[in-house]
């Protein structure tokens, strides 16, 4: 139940995460539970959501997109970090 609550918080938290939310994610990763992969997924999605926010796609639901669009968001994020 605790891990499910953590995942819900991570999904709804505004990006970039505050130190408190990042701490909650870190605590969730320290628990041995089958849903740890979902916490890692939300950490990766935070980076995608930051790119969405940067380019004005705040109402764009990445979870409903195809894999190719997600890949594009990740590539844009990586390109922005290296320039």
N, C-alpha and C positions, 0 to 999 in steps of 0.2 A: 504494500500500500504506500509506503514512504517513497519508494522509487517512482511510482506512478504520479505521485504528487509533485515530485521534483521535475519530472518530464513535463507535466502540465505548466509548471512555473516557467520552465525554459522556453516552451512554445509561445507563451503569452508575453514574456518579458520584452520590453523595447530594446532595440539594438543601438549602439553597442551595449553589452551587458554591464551593469554596474558591478563594482567589486563584490557586493553582497550576492548578486545572482551568480557571478562567476564562482564565488565560494560555495554556493549551494550545489552548483554543477560538480565542483571538485569533491565535495563530500559524497555526492551520489556515486562518483566513480570509485570511491573507496569501499563501497558496499559490494559484497558478492551477491549478485542477483542476475537472472537471465536477461533483464531489460537494460543492462549496462550499455549495450549496443545502441539503444535508443537515445541515451544521454550523449554518447559520442556523436550520433547523427545530429542531434540538436546543436552541438557545438559547431559542426560543419555548416549547418544551415544558418547559424548566426552570421557567418562570413558571407554567405549568399544574400542574406537579408540586408546586410550592410551595403552591399553593391546595389541591391534593389533600391534602397533608400537614397543612395548617392545619385542614382540616375532617375529618380522620381517614379519608380515602380512600386509605390507603397501599397497599392490596392491589388497588385499582381500576386496571385497565389502560386508560389513556386511548387508546392506539393502537388498541384494539379497539372503541372507542365510535363512535357516529355523530357526524357533524359537528355536530348540534344540541347534543349534550352537551358537546363541546369548546367550542363557542361559549359555552355557559352558564358553563363554568369560566373562560373569558377575561373574560366580563362580570363575574363575581364578583370576579375579580382586579382589574379596572379599578375597580369600585365600592369595593373595600377601599382602593385607593391614593388615591382622591379624598375619602374621608371621614376 
